[in-house]
Amino acid sequence: MKAVKALVLTGYGLNCDYETDFSLKIAGAYSERLHINELIGSKKGDARLSLDDYHILVLGGGFSWADDHGAGVIMATRLRYTIGEQIEEFIAKGKLVLGICNGFQALVNLGLLPGIDGDYRSRKVAITYNDSGNFIDTWVKLKVREETACVFTRGISTLELPVRHGEGKFFAEQAVIDELFKRRQVAMQYVDAQGNLAQGRWPLNPNGSLHDIAGICDSTGRIFGLMPHPEAYNHYTNHPDWTAMRERSAREGRAIEKEEGEGIVIFRNAVNYIREHLDL
């Protein structure tokens, strides 16, 4: 069986690439970190590597180009006018694209999300400034919608992940949001400890996202963008309450059941999907 190959972009303020690369490797992928210039080149035909060599493309978190002109805007522009057609061909071949935080913002600016009916060029949603007006760094609880088309969230009902952003509010016209729910493209929503929708309450909904939307996918379910960071929960000790969790387990006379963090399942779902659906 051939390896599932994943590409994690780096450079120009992108970070979280080491954690993302590590998470993909735990999930069973052969993952590489690559500076964005090595993929797009300085001029047409000058790139060192091709997207054809990979099955999963990840645009990770960070502050690409210092978020000048808006979060993810310059990265989206660079990608659109260099390898935009290659990315669309990549998607047409049944491969996967994941955008985390800044990567989600870039996918929205590219038009790859929401990607309704295969329209990968129209900007129909936005990720804008938090209602609080401030950067937020906290952990949130998320609910995965049972009926979502997203292949990355299969088998997940709820999970906890960290968020860290100043522009994380999901915004769109109500007609577009209605369409996303109808087409099963809303993948994740912010919820309280009991699993009830946050209903915009801060800090349960850390940015004021409409309808508590934390992540969406395209119509195929193969392009996924989310503001929380799954790569930042790759081990149980990443969680702020890990010492209490360990102590509770010890008092109950049992070991930690699973050292792997909850975020890894998102990457493993991607790897398994490629193995199941592409001829490797």
Beta strands, then each sheet from edge to edge (+ up, - down):
strand 1: 5-10
strand 2: 30-35
strand 3: 56-59
strand 4: 96-100
strand 5: 126-128
strand 6: 136-144
strand 7: 158-165
strand 8: 169-171
strand 9: 186-191
strand 10: 213-217
strand 11: 223-226
sheet 1: 2+ 1+ 3+ 4+ 11+ 10- 9+ 6- 7+
sheet 2: 5+ 8-
end
